[in-house]
């Protein structure tokens, strides 16, 4: 696969996970156990598919970058809604469940990677925190 195809597939997988996560959140808020089970199963199936795909490592990096960006926004912007916060916690749960607790701390963002070097992906967590050698995770856990 070309870099363009790898990037497209990674983003397509993320879009599917994002949609499923929103649907799962809605089901959880409605206490709709049938749909909670359905969307949880879809999540597990999708992650298994991703982890056996050619974009497994790229997806993991993208997911963690998106989580860290959600975390940065939650910490720094007053407009963040309750649903944004719940979504961030769902991303955290997904990362920890499928990639392990330490994976977020081991994640090193590379802004020049072809996934991000396109003018569309600007990650504030990196440019305002991690570029200076700090960790957005340390800020979160120290403030919590």
DSSP file (Angstrom, degrees, kcal/mol; ACC not computed):
  #  RESIDUE AA STRUCTURE BP1 BP2  ACC     N-H-->O    O-->H-N    N-H-->O    O-->H-N    TCO  KAPPA ALPHA  PHI   PSI    X-CA   Y-CA   Z-CA
    1    1 A X              0   0    0      0, 0.0     2,-0.1     0, 0.0     0, 0.0   0.000 360.0 360.0 360.0 145.1    0.0    0.0    0.0
    2    2 A X     >  -     0   0    0      1,-0.1     4,-2.7     4,-0.0     5,-0.2  -0.354 360.0-106.0 -77.8 166.2    1.1    3.5   -0.7
    3    3 A X  H  > S+     0   0    0      1,-0.2     4,-2.7     2,-0.2     5,-0.2   0.896 122.9  53.7 -59.6 -39.4    1.4    6.1    2.1
    4    4 A X  H  > S+     0   0    0      1,-0.2     4,-2.4     2,-0.2    -1,-0.2   0.907 110.3  45.7 -62.3 -42.4   -1.7    7.7    0.8
    5    5 A X  H  > S+     0   0    0      2,-0.2     4,-2.6     1,-0.2    -2,-0.2   0.889 112.3  51.2 -68.5 -39.3   -3.6    4.5    1.0
    6    6 A X  H  X S+     0   0    0     -4,-2.7     4,-2.4     2,-0.2    -2,-0.2   0.922 112.3  46.6 -62.2 -43.9   -2.3    3.7    4.4
    7    7 A X  H  X S+     0   0    0     -4,-2.7     4,-2.6     2,-0.2     5,-0.2   0.923 112.3  50.1 -64.0 -44.7   -3.4    7.1    5.7
    8    8 A X  H  X S+     0   0    0     -4,-2.4     4,-2.2     1,-0.2    -2,-0.2   0.911 112.6  46.7 -61.3 -43.6   -6.8    6.8    4.1
    9    9 A X  H  X S+     0   0    0     -4,-2.6     4,-2.5     2,-0.2    -1,-0.2   0.902 111.5  51.5 -66.7 -41.0   -7.4    3.3    5.6
   10   10 A X  H  X S+     0   0    0     -4,-2.4     4,-2.2     1,-0.2    -2,-0.2   0.938 112.9  44.6 -60.2 -47.8   -6.2    4.5    9.0
   11   11 A X  H  X S+     0   0    0     -4,-2.6     4,-2.5     2,-0.2    -1,-0.2   0.861 111.4  53.7 -67.2 -35.4   -8.6    7.5    9.0
   12   12 A X  H  X S+     0   0    0     -4,-2.2     4,-2.1    -5,-0.2    -1,-0.2   0.923 109.5  48.0 -64.9 -43.4  -11.4    5.3    7.7
   13   13 A X  H  X S+     0   0    0     -4,-2.5     4,-2.5     1,-0.2    -2,-0.2   0.917 111.3  50.7 -61.8 -42.3  -10.9    2.9   10.6
   14   14 A X  H  X S+     0   0    0     -4,-2.2     4,-3.1     1,-0.2    -2,-0.2   0.919 107.9  52.6 -63.2 -41.2  -10.8    5.8   13.0
   15   15 A X  H  X S+     0   0    0     -4,-2.5     4,-2.5     2,-0.2    -1,-0.2   0.900 109.9  48.9 -60.3 -40.3  -14.1    7.2   11.6
   16   16 A X  H  X S+     0   0    0     -4,-2.1     4,-2.4     2,-0.2    -1,-0.2   0.922 113.5  46.2 -64.7 -43.7  -15.7    3.8   12.1
   17   17 A X  H  X S+     0   0    0     -4,-2.5     4,-2.7     2,-0.2    -2,-0.2   0.914 111.7  52.2 -64.6 -42.1  -14.5    3.6   15.6
   18   18 A X  H  X S+     0   0    0     -4,-3.1     4,-2.3     2,-0.2    -2,-0.2   0.939 111.0  46.8 -58.5 -49.3  -15.6    7.2   16.3
   19   19 A X  H  X S+     0   0    0     -4,-2.5     4,-2.4     1,-0.2    -1,-0.2   0.925 113.8  47.7 -61.1 -45.3  -19.1    6.5   15.0
   20   20 A X  H  X S+     0   0    0     -4,-2.4     4,-2.6     1,-0.2    -1,-0.2   0.884 110.2  52.8 -63.8 -38.2  -19.4    3.3   17.0
   21   21 A X  H  X S+     0   0    0     -4,-2.7     4,-2.5     2,-0.2    -1,-0.2   0.900 109.4  48.5 -65.3 -40.8  -18.1    5.0   20.2
   22   22 A X  H  X S+     0   0    0     -4,-2.3     4,-2.4     2,-0.2    -2,-0.2   0.927 112.6  48.6 -63.5 -44.4  -20.7    7.8   19.8
   23   23 A X  H  X S+     0   0    0     -4,-2.4     4,-2.2     1,-0.2    -2,-0.2   0.896 111.4  50.2 -62.4 -39.4  -23.4    5.1   19.3
   24   24 A X  H  X S+     0   0    0     -4,-2.6     4,-2.6     2,-0.2    -2,-0.2   0.911 109.2  51.3 -64.8 -42.9  -22.1    3.3   22.4
   25   25 A X  H  X S+     0   0    0     -4,-2.5     4,-2.4     2,-0.2    -2,-0.2   0.917 109.5  50.3 -60.1 -43.4  -22.2    6.5   24.5
   26   26 A X  H  X S+     0   0    0     -4,-2.4     4,-1.7     1,-0.2    -1,-0.2   0.924 111.1  48.7 -60.7 -44.2  -25.8    7.1   23.4
   27   27 A X  H  X>S+     0   0    0     -4,-2.2     5,-2.6     1,-0.2     4,-0.5   0.903 110.6  51.1 -63.3 -40.7  -26.8    3.6   24.4
   28   28 A X  H ><5S+     0   0    0     -4,-2.6     3,-0.8     1,-0.2    -1,-0.2   0.904 108.9  50.5 -63.3 -41.0  -25.1    3.9   27.7
   29   29 A X  H 3<5S+     0   0    0     -4,-2.4    -1,-0.2     1,-0.3    -2,-0.2   0.813 113.8  44.8 -68.4 -28.7  -26.9    7.2   28.5
   30   30 A X  H 3<5S-     0   0    0     -4,-1.7    -1,-0.3    -5,-0.2    -2,-0.2   0.492 108.1-127.9 -87.8  -4.6  -30.2    5.6   27.6
   31   31 A X  T <<5 +     0   0    0     -3,-0.8     2,-1.3    -4,-0.5    -3,-0.2   0.882  49.0 164.5  54.7  40.1  -29.2    2.5   29.7
   32   32 A X     >< -     0   0    0     -5,-2.6     4,-2.5     1,-0.2     3,-0.3  -0.708  16.7-175.2 -90.3  87.1  -30.1    0.5   26.6
   33   33 A X  H  > S+     0   0    0     -2,-1.3     4,-2.3     1,-0.2     5,-0.2   0.820  78.0  56.6 -59.5 -34.5  -28.4   -2.8   27.5
   34   34 A X  H  > S+     0   0    0      1,-0.2     4,-2.0     2,-0.2    -1,-0.2   0.940 113.4  39.2 -63.3 -46.5  -29.2   -4.5   24.2
   35   35 A X  H  > S+     0   0    0     -3,-0.3     4,-3.0     2,-0.2     5,-0.3   0.813 110.7  59.1 -75.8 -29.0  -27.4   -1.7   22.2
   36   36 A X  H  X S+     0   0    0     -4,-2.5     4,-2.2    -9,-0.2     5,-0.2   0.951 110.2  43.8 -59.9 -46.9  -24.6   -1.4   24.7
   37   37 A X  H  X S+     0   0    0     -4,-2.3     4,-2.3    -5,-0.2    -2,-0.2   0.915 114.2  50.7 -62.9 -43.2  -23.9   -5.1   24.1
   38   38 A X  H  X S+     0   0    0     -4,-2.0     4,-2.2     1,-0.2    -2,-0.2   0.943 114.7  41.1 -61.4 -50.2  -24.2   -4.6   20.3
   39   39 A X  H  X S+     0   0    0     -4,-3.0     4,-2.2     2,-0.2    -1,-0.2   0.823 113.2  54.2 -72.8 -30.0  -21.9   -1.6   20.0
   40   40 A X  H  X S+     0   0    0     -4,-2.2     4,-2.2    -5,-0.3    -1,-0.2   0.909 110.5  47.2 -66.0 -41.7  -19.4   -3.2   22.5
   41   41 A X  H  X S+     0   0    0     -4,-2.3     4,-2.5     2,-0.2    -2,-0.2   0.908 111.2  50.9 -65.0 -42.1  -19.3   -6.3   20.3
   42   42 A X  H  X S+     0   0    0     -4,-2.2     4,-2.7     2,-0.2    -2,-0.2   0.895 109.3  52.0 -62.5 -39.5  -18.9   -4.1   17.2
   43   43 A X  H  X S+     0   0    0     -4,-2.2     4,-2.8     2,-0.2     5,-0.2   0.948 110.6  46.7 -60.6 -49.9  -16.0   -2.3   18.9
   44   44 A X  H  X S+     0   0    0     -4,-2.2     4,-2.3     1,-0.2    -2,-0.2   0.906 113.8  48.6 -60.9 -42.6  -14.2   -5.5   19.8
   45   45 A X  H  X S+     0   0    0     -4,-2.5     4,-2.2     2,-0.2    -1,-0.2   0.919 112.6  48.1 -63.3 -44.7  -14.7   -6.9   16.2
   46   46 A X  H  X S+     0   0    0     -4,-2.7     4,-2.7     2,-0.2    -2,-0.2   0.920 111.4  49.3 -64.0 -44.3  -13.4   -3.6   14.7
   47   47 A X  H  X S+     0   0    0     -4,-2.8     4,-2.9     2,-0.2    -1,-0.2   0.908 110.2  51.6 -63.7 -41.0  -10.4   -3.4   16.9
   48   48 A X  H  X S+     0   0    0     -4,-2.3     4,-0.9    -5,-0.2    -1,-0.2   0.923 111.3  48.1 -59.3 -43.3   -9.5   -7.1   16.1
   49   49 A X  H >< S+     0   0    0     -4,-2.2     3,-0.6     1,-0.2    -2,-0.2   0.923 113.3  47.5 -62.5 -44.5   -9.8   -6.3   12.4
   50   50 A X  H >< S+     0   0    0     -4,-2.7     3,-1.8     1,-0.2    -2,-0.2   0.921 107.5  55.6 -62.9 -44.3   -7.6   -3.2   12.8
   51   51 A X  H 3< S+     0   0    0     -4,-2.9    -1,-0.2     1,-0.3    -2,-0.2   0.669 111.1  44.7 -67.9 -15.8   -5.0   -5.1   14.8
   52   52 A X  T << S+     0   0    0     -4,-0.9    -1,-0.3    -3,-0.6    -2,-0.2   0.293 100.2  95.2-106.0   8.5   -4.6   -7.6   12.1
   53   53 A X  S X  S-     0   0    0     -3,-1.8     3,-1.2    -4,-0.2     4,-0.2  -0.407  89.5-105.8 -94.7 172.3   -4.5   -5.1    9.3
   54   54 A X  T 3  S+     0   0    0      1,-0.2     3,-0.2    -2,-0.1     4,-0.2   0.655 119.4  52.8 -68.8 -16.1   -1.6   -3.4    7.5
   55   55 A X  T 3> S+     0   0    0     -5,-0.2     4,-3.4     1,-0.2     5,-0.3   0.167  71.1 117.6-106.8  17.8   -2.4   -0.2    9.4
   56   56 A X  H <> S+     0   0    0     -3,-1.2     4,-2.1     1,-0.2    -1,-0.2   0.919  81.6  38.7 -52.0 -53.9   -2.4   -1.6   12.9
   57   57 A X  H  > S+     0   0    0      2,-0.2     4,-2.1     1,-0.2    -1,-0.2   0.885 116.8  51.5 -67.8 -38.7    0.6    0.4   14.2
   58   58 A X  H  > S+     0   0    0      2,-0.2     4,-2.6     1,-0.2    -2,-0.2   0.921 109.9  49.8 -63.6 -43.5   -0.5    3.6   12.3
   59   59 A X  H  X S+     0   0    0     -4,-3.4     4,-3.3     2,-0.2     5,-0.2   0.923 108.5  52.3 -62.0 -44.1   -4.0    3.3   13.8
   60   60 A X  H  X S+     0   0    0     -4,-2.1     4,-2.2    -5,-0.3    -1,-0.2   0.928 111.9  46.3 -57.9 -45.6   -2.7    2.9   17.3
   61   61 A X  H  X S+     0   0    0     -4,-2.1     4,-2.2     2,-0.2    -1,-0.2   0.918 114.2  47.8 -62.6 -44.1   -0.6    6.0   16.9
   62   62 A X  H  X S+     0   0    0     -4,-2.6     4,-2.6     2,-0.2    -2,-0.2   0.918 111.1  50.9 -64.4 -44.5   -3.5    7.9   15.4
   63   63 A X  H  X S+     0   0    0     -4,-3.3     4,-2.4     1,-0.2    -1,-0.2   0.916 111.9  46.8 -59.6 -44.6   -5.9    6.8   18.2
   64   64 A X  H  X S+     0   0    0     -4,-2.2     4,-2.6    -5,-0.2    -1,-0.2   0.875 111.6  51.2 -68.5 -36.5   -3.5    7.9   20.9
   65   65 A X  H  X S+     0   0    0     -4,-2.2     4,-2.1     2,-0.2    -2,-0.2   0.919 111.1  48.2 -64.7 -43.0   -2.9   11.2   19.2
   66   66 A X  H  X S+     0   0    0     -4,-2.6     4,-2.3     2,-0.2    -2,-0.2   0.896 111.6  50.4 -65.1 -40.1   -6.6   11.8   19.0
   67   67 A X  H  X S+     0   0    0     -4,-2.4     4,-2.5     2,-0.2    -2,-0.2   0.950 110.5  48.7 -61.1 -48.9   -7.0   10.9   22.6
   68   68 A X  H  X S+     0   0    0     -4,-2.6     4,-2.5     1,-0.2    -1,-0.2   0.864 110.7  51.6 -62.0 -35.2   -4.3   13.2   23.8
   69   69 A X  H  X S+     0   0    0     -4,-2.1     4,-2.6     2,-0.2    -1,-0.2   0.922 109.2  49.5 -67.5 -42.8   -5.8   16.0   21.7
   70   70 A X  H  X S+     0   0    0     -4,-2.3     4,-2.5     1,-0.2    -2,-0.2   0.912 111.4  50.6 -58.5 -42.3   -9.2   15.4   23.3
   71   71 A X  H  X S+     0   0    0     -4,-2.5     4,-2.0     2,-0.2    -2,-0.2   0.923 109.7  49.5 -62.1 -46.2   -7.5   15.5   26.7
   72   72 A X  H  X S+     0   0    0     -4,-2.5     4,-1.6     1,-0.2    -2,-0.2   0.935 112.3  47.9 -59.2 -47.0   -5.8   18.8   25.9
   73   73 A X  H  X S+     0   0    0     -4,-2.6     4,-2.0     1,-0.2     7,-0.2   0.902 109.8  52.4 -63.0 -40.6   -9.0   20.4   24.7
   74   74 A X  H  < S+     0   0    0     -4,-2.5    -1,-0.2     1,-0.2    -2,-0.2   0.877 113.7  44.1 -62.5 -36.4  -10.9   19.2   27.8
   75   75 A X  H  < S+     0   0    0     -4,-2.0    -1,-0.2    -5,-0.2    -2,-0.2   0.748 124.2  31.5 -78.7 -24.3   -8.2   20.7   30.0
   76   76 A X  H  < S+     0   0    0     -4,-1.6     2,-0.5    -5,-0.2    -2,-0.2   0.530 103.6  68.2-118.6  -7.6   -7.9   24.0   28.2
   77   77 A X    ><  -     0   0    0     -4,-2.0     3,-1.2    -5,-0.2    -1,-0.1  -0.961  55.0-155.8-123.9 127.8  -11.1   25.1   26.6
   78   78 A X  T 3  S+     0   0    0     -2,-0.5    -1,-0.1     1,-0.2    -4,-0.0   0.688  89.2  70.3 -71.6 -16.6  -14.3   26.1   28.5
   79   79 A X  T 3   +     0   0    0     -6,-0.1    -1,-0.2     2,-0.0     2,-0.2   0.510  67.1 121.6 -80.2  -2.5  -16.6   25.2   25.6
   80   80 A X    <   -     0   0    0     -3,-1.2     2,-0.1    -7,-0.2    -6,-0.0  -0.424  54.8-144.4 -65.5 128.0  -16.0   21.4   26.1
   81   81 A X     >  -     0   0    0     -2,-0.2     4,-2.0     1,-0.1     5,-0.1  -0.345  24.6-104.1 -90.4 171.0  -19.3   19.7   26.8
   82   82 A X  H  > S+     0   0    0      1,-0.2     4,-2.6     2,-0.2     5,-0.2   0.891 123.5  52.8 -58.3 -41.6  -20.2   16.8   29.0
   83   83 A X  H  > S+     0   0    0      2,-0.2     4,-2.5     1,-0.2    -1,-0.2   0.865 105.5  53.6 -66.3 -35.9  -20.4   14.6   25.9
   84   84 A X  H  > S+     0   0    0      2,-0.2     4,-2.2     1,-0.2    -1,-0.2   0.914 110.8  47.6 -61.2 -41.9  -16.9   15.7   24.8
   85   85 A X  H  X S+     0   0    0     -4,-2.0     4,-2.1     2,-0.2    -2,-0.2   0.923 111.6  49.0 -65.2 -45.2  -15.7   14.6   28.2
   86   86 A X  H  X S+     0   0    0     -4,-2.6     4,-1.9     1,-0.2    -2,-0.2   0.886 110.2  52.2 -61.9 -39.0  -17.5   11.3   28.1
   87   87 A X  H  X S+     0   0    0     -4,-2.5     4,-2.5     2,-0.2    -1,-0.2   0.913 107.3  52.3 -63.5 -42.7  -16.1   10.7   24.6
   88   88 A X  H  X S+     0   0    0     -4,-2.2     4,-2.3     1,-0.2    -2,-0.2   0.909 109.2  49.7 -60.6 -42.2  -12.6   11.4   25.9
   89   89 A X  H  X S+     0   0    0     -4,-2.1     4,-2.4     2,-0.2    -1,-0.2   0.859 108.9  52.5 -66.3 -34.4  -13.1    8.8   28.7
   90   90 A X  H  X S+     0   0    0     -4,-1.9     4,-2.5     2,-0.2    -2,-0.2   0.914 108.7  49.8 -66.7 -41.5  -14.3    6.3   26.1
   91   91 A X  H  X S+     0   0    0     -4,-2.5     4,-2.7     2,-0.2    -2,-0.2   0.918 110.8  50.6 -61.0 -41.4  -11.2    6.8   24.0
   92   92 A X  H  X S+     0   0    0     -4,-2.3     4,-2.7     1,-0.2     5,-0.2   0.922 109.6  50.0 -61.5 -44.2   -9.1    6.3   27.2
   93   93 A X  H  X S+     0   0    0     -4,-2.4     4,-2.8     2,-0.2     5,-0.2   0.917 111.1  49.2 -60.3 -43.8  -11.0    3.1   28.0
   94   94 A X  H  X S+     0   0    0     -4,-2.5     4,-2.5     2,-0.2     5,-0.4   0.933 112.0  48.1 -62.2 -46.9  -10.4    1.8   24.4
   95   95 A X  H  X>S+     0   0    0     -4,-2.7     4,-2.5     1,-0.2     5,-0.7   0.949 116.5  42.5 -59.4 -49.4   -6.7    2.6   24.5
   96   96 A X  H  X5S+     0   0    0     -4,-2.7     4,-0.8     3,-0.2    -2,-0.2   0.885 116.2  48.2 -67.6 -38.2   -6.2    1.0   27.9
   97   97 A X  H  <5S+     0   0    0     -4,-2.8    -1,-0.2    -5,-0.2    -2,-0.2   0.896 126.0  24.7 -69.6 -40.7   -8.4   -2.1   27.1
   98   98 A X  H  <5S+     0   0    0     -4,-2.5    -2,-0.2    -5,-0.2    -3,-0.2   0.677 135.5  27.0-102.0 -19.3   -6.9   -2.9   23.7
   99   99 A X  H  <5S-     0   0    0     -4,-2.5    -3,-0.2    -5,-0.4    -2,-0.1   0.527 107.1-108.3-123.1 -10.1   -3.3   -1.4   23.9
  100  100 A X    ><< -     0   0    0     -4,-0.8     3,-0.8    -5,-0.7     4,-0.4   0.072  28.6 -83.0  97.2 153.8   -2.5   -1.4   27.6
  101  101 A X  T >  S+     0   0    0      1,-0.2     3,-0.7    -5,-0.2     4,-0.4   0.860 123.7  48.9 -60.0 -40.8   -2.1    1.2   30.4
  102  102 A X  T 3> S+     0   0    0      1,-0.2     4,-2.2     2,-0.2     3,-0.3   0.630  86.5  87.7 -78.6 -12.4    1.5    2.1   29.5
  103  103 A X  H <> S+     0   0    0     -3,-0.8     4,-1.0     1,-0.2    -1,-0.2   0.844  86.0  53.1 -59.4 -34.6    0.8    2.6   25.8
  104  104 A X  H <4 S+     0   0    0     -3,-0.7    -1,-0.2    -4,-0.4     3,-0.2   0.902 111.4  45.5 -67.4 -39.6   -0.2    6.2   26.3
  105  105 A X  H  4 S+     0   0    0     -4,-0.4    -2,-0.2    -3,-0.3    -1,-0.2   0.818 113.3  50.4 -71.9 -29.7    3.0    7.0   28.1
  106  106 A X  H  < S+     0   0    0     -4,-2.2     2,-0.3     2,-0.0    -1,-0.2   0.658  86.9 107.1 -80.8 -15.8    5.1    5.2   25.6
  107  107 A X     <  -     0   0    0     -4,-1.0     2,-0.5    -5,-0.2    -3,-0.0  -0.469  50.1-169.8 -68.5 127.0    3.4    7.0   22.7
  108  108 A X        -     0   0    0     -2,-0.3     2,-0.2     2,-0.0   -43,-0.1  -0.975  16.6-137.7-120.3 117.3    5.7    9.6   21.1
  109  109 A X        -     0   0    0     -2,-0.5     2,-0.5   -45,-0.1   -48,-0.0  -0.530  13.5-165.3 -76.8 136.9    4.0   12.0   18.6
  110  110 A X    >   -     0   0    0     -2,-0.2     3,-1.9     1,-0.1     6,-0.3  -0.900   5.4-169.7-123.5  99.9    5.9   12.7   15.4
  111  111 A X  T 3  S+     0   0    0     -2,-0.5    -1,-0.1     1,-0.3    10,-0.1   0.688  86.1  58.6 -65.9 -16.9    4.4   15.7   13.6
  112  112 A X  T 3  S+     0   0    0      4,-0.1    -1,-0.3     5,-0.1     2,-0.1   0.458  78.3 116.0 -91.9   1.2    6.5   15.1   10.5
  113  113 A X  S X> S-     0   0    0     -3,-1.9     4,-2.2     1,-0.1     3,-1.7  -0.391  80.7-114.9 -65.5 147.0    5.0   11.6   10.0
  114  114 A X  T 34 S+     0   0    0      1,-0.3    -1,-0.1     2,-0.2    -3,-0.0   0.737 113.2  65.1 -60.2 -22.6    3.0   11.2    6.8
  115  115 A X  T 34 S+     0   0    0      1,-0.2    -1,-0.3     2,-0.0     3,-0.1   0.844 118.9  22.0 -64.2 -32.0   -0.2   10.7    8.8
  116  116 A X  T X4>S+     0   0    0     -3,-1.7     2,-2.0    -6,-0.3     3,-0.6   0.614  98.5  88.8-113.4 -17.5    0.0   14.2   10.2
  117  117 A X  T 3<5 +     0   0    0     -4,-2.2    -1,-0.1     1,-0.2    -5,-0.1  -0.390  63.7  94.3 -86.1  61.9    2.2   16.2    7.8
  118  118 A X  T 3 5S-     0   0    0     -2,-2.0    -1,-0.2     3,-0.2    -4,-0.0   0.346  96.2-109.7-133.4   2.7   -0.7   17.3    5.6
  119  119 A X  T < 5S+     0   0    0     -3,-0.6    -2,-0.1     2,-0.3     3,-0.1   0.342 106.7  79.1  81.9  -9.1   -1.8   20.7    6.8
  120  120 A X  T   5S+     0   0    0      1,-0.2     2,-0.8    -4,-0.1    -3,-0.1   0.716  78.8  67.9-100.0 -27.0   -5.0   19.2    8.2
  121  121 A X      < +     0   0    0     -5,-0.5     2,-0.5   -10,-0.1    -2,-0.3  -0.830  54.7 162.8-105.1 104.1   -3.8   17.6   11.4
  122  122 A X        -     0   0    0     -2,-0.8     2,-0.7    -3,-0.1    -5,-0.0  -0.978  19.0-162.1-119.9 118.3   -2.6   20.1   14.0
  123  123 A X    >>  -     0   0    0     -2,-0.5     4,-2.2     1,-0.2     3,-0.7  -0.876  10.1-169.0-108.9 109.9   -2.3   18.7   17.5
  124  124 A X  H 3> S+     0   0    0     -2,-0.7     4,-2.7     1,-0.2     5,-0.5   0.836  85.3  65.8 -64.6 -34.1   -2.2   21.3   20.2
  125  125 A X  H 3>>S+     0   0    0      1,-0.2     5,-2.4     2,-0.2     4,-0.7   0.862 110.7  38.1 -57.8 -33.4   -1.2   18.8   22.9
  126  126 A X  H <4>S+     0   0    0     -3,-0.7     5,-2.8     3,-0.2     6,-0.3   0.948 118.2  45.3 -80.3 -52.0    2.0   18.4   21.0
  127  127 A X  H  <5S+     0   0    0     -4,-2.2    -2,-0.2     1,-0.2    -3,-0.2   0.748 125.1  31.8 -69.0 -24.7    2.7   22.0   19.9
  128  128 A X  H  <5S+     0   0    0     -4,-2.7    -1,-0.2    -5,-0.2    -3,-0.2   0.582 137.1   9.7-107.8 -12.2    1.9   23.5   23.3
  129  129 A X  T ><>S+     0   0    0     -4,-0.7     5,-1.3    -5,-0.5     3,-1.2   0.629 123.5  41.4-129.2 -64.0    3.0   20.8   25.7
  130  130 A X  G > <S+     0   0    0     -5,-2.4     3,-1.9     1,-0.3    -4,-0.2   0.743 101.4  68.3 -74.8 -23.1    4.9   17.8   24.4
  131  131 A X  G 3 <S+     0   0    0     -5,-2.8    -1,-0.3     1,-0.3    -4,-0.1   0.779  99.2  55.4 -62.5 -24.2    7.2   19.7   22.1
  132  132 A X  G < 5S-     0   0    0     -3,-1.2    -1,-0.3    -6,-0.3    -2,-0.2   0.337 127.1-100.5 -89.3   5.3    8.7   21.2   25.3
  133  133 A X  T < 5S+     0   0    0     -3,-1.9    -3,-0.2     1,-0.3    -2,-0.1   0.442  86.8 120.7  89.6  -0.5    9.5   17.7   26.7
  134  134 A X      < -     0   0    0     -5,-1.3     2,-0.4     3,-0.0    -1,-0.3  -0.402  59.5-124.8 -87.8 171.0    6.4   17.7   29.0
  135  135 A X     >  -     0   0    0      1,-0.1     4,-1.9    -2,-0.1     5,-0.1  -0.975   3.4-148.6-120.8 131.0    3.6   15.2   28.9
  136  136 A X  H  > S+     0   0    0     -2,-0.4     4,-2.1     1,-0.2     5,-0.1   0.827 103.8  58.1 -61.6 -30.5    0.0   16.0   28.5
  137  137 A X  H  > S+     0   0    0      2,-0.2     4,-2.8     1,-0.2     5,-0.2   0.897 103.1  50.8 -68.1 -40.0   -0.7   12.9   30.6
  138  138 A X  H  > S+     0   0    0      1,-0.2     4,-2.3     2,-0.2     5,-0.2   0.911 110.4  50.1 -63.0 -41.5    1.4   14.3   33.5
  139  139 A X  H  X S+     0   0    0     -4,-1.9     4,-1.7     2,-0.2    -2,-0.2   0.919 112.5  47.8 -61.9 -42.5   -0.5   17.6   33.4
  140  140 A X  H  X S+     0   0    0     -4,-2.1     4,-1.6     1,-0.2    -2,-0.2   0.950 115.7  41.8 -63.8 -50.5   -3.8   15.7   33.4
  141  141 A X  H  < S+     0   0    0     -4,-2.8    -1,-0.2     1,-0.2    -2,-0.2   0.803 114.4  51.8 -73.0 -27.4   -3.0   13.4   36.3
  142  142 A X  H  < S+     0   0    0     -4,-2.3    -1,-0.2    -5,-0.2    -2,-0.2   0.813 114.6  43.3 -74.9 -29.6   -1.3   16.2   38.3
  143  143 A X  H  <        0   0    0     -4,-1.7    -2,-0.2    -5,-0.2    -1,-0.2   0.705 360.0 360.0 -85.2 -21.6   -4.4   18.4   37.9
  144  144 A X     <        0   0    0     -4,-1.6    -1,-0.2    -5,-0.2    -2,-0.1   0.497 360.0 360.0 -70.9 360.0   -6.9   15.6   38.6
